[in-house]
Amino acid sequence: MKMSICHGLLSFGLLACPAALVADTGWAVVGKVGTVGIGADIHRAIVPRTLNLRVGASFFRYSADFTNKGIDYAGKLELGAVPVVLDVYPFRNWFRVGGGLFVNLNRVEGTGKPNQQGQITINGHPYTVTQIGQLNGTVRFNRVAPYFGLGFGNPIKRNKHWGFYIDLGAIYHGHADATLSTTGTTLPQLQTDLKQQELRIENEARKYTFFPIIQFGVSYRF
């Protein structure tokens, strides 16, 4: 009788253990919104309740046009990222520490075009609509940026399909790379002024070598 009970408990344990592991493995998807836009991640459990891999994408675009002192401006802000991150759950619960790489899609683009009464001043020198044509500018950062952050919520968890997700961290996207060009004349002084203005923009942006990653979302485990 005792042997039968032992065999029964052993059989139950062998069946129950894989079931518990399956409950903490598999796939999950997270819909999210945050500082790099709106997007989604796919999560895969590597070590149940301890280590997850996530990849995804987020995007956002904002455009604005305005006129100031006889100059017509058009600006465009593009945010976006493709994360490849490993999340570690040191206490095997909802708290996590993450690290990895982001494909950084953040950039700013803009154009400026003086109307017939306006002028554009570049590096202290004024230029007319004939000389400038249209001024085009772009500011970019490193395409690949290391990431580190903290978070709350494990999308792949036992006996639950839905959950909340919070991500708090930052990427190091390095120093800005500014590019300015015109469609008008190629005056030597104008080209020198454009280069000086590029350097000024890059120096002003040196304080922004880190970009905050703040995301909120809802997860679903398959």
C-alpha positions, 0 to 999 in steps of 0.5 A: 500500500505504501509503495502504491502511494509512493509510486502515485506521488512520484508519478504526479510529481513527474507530470506536475513539474513539466506542467509548471515549467511550461506555464513559465515558458513560451511567448508573450507580446507587449503593446506599449507607448512611451518616449520612443513612440508606439509599438510592440515587443515579443518576449521569449522565456530563456530560463523560466521566471529568471531570464527573458529575451525581447525584441520589438519596434516603436515609432512616432513622428511629429511635424510642424510648420511655422513662419518667423521673421520672414522665414518659412520653417518646416520641422519633423521629429522622428522617434523610434527604436528596435530593441534587442534586450535580455531581462533578468528577474533576480527575485523570480517575481515582477521586478527585472533588470534589463540590458542590451542594444537599441537600433536608434531611429531618433532624428530631427529634420527641418527646412527653412526658406526665406520669403521675398522679404526675409533673410536667413542669418547663418553664423552671423551672416545674412543671406537672401532667398536667392543665395539660400534657396532652401536650407535643409538640416538634419540631426542624428545620433548613433544608430546602435545604442547600448541600453540599461534599465529597470522594469516591472512586470513579467509578461511570461508568468504562471497561470496568467495571460494578461498583465501590466508592463513598465520599463524605465531606463536610458540609451547612450546614443552618443554625440549629435551629428548635424548636417546642413545644406542649401539648394541655392548658390555655393558661395565659399563664405556660405559653405564655411558658415554652414560648417560652423553652424553644424559644429555649434549645433553639435556642441549644444547637443553634447549634454543630450548623450543619453535618451530616456526610455520610459514605456508603459504597456499591456502584455499577453502570454500565449 
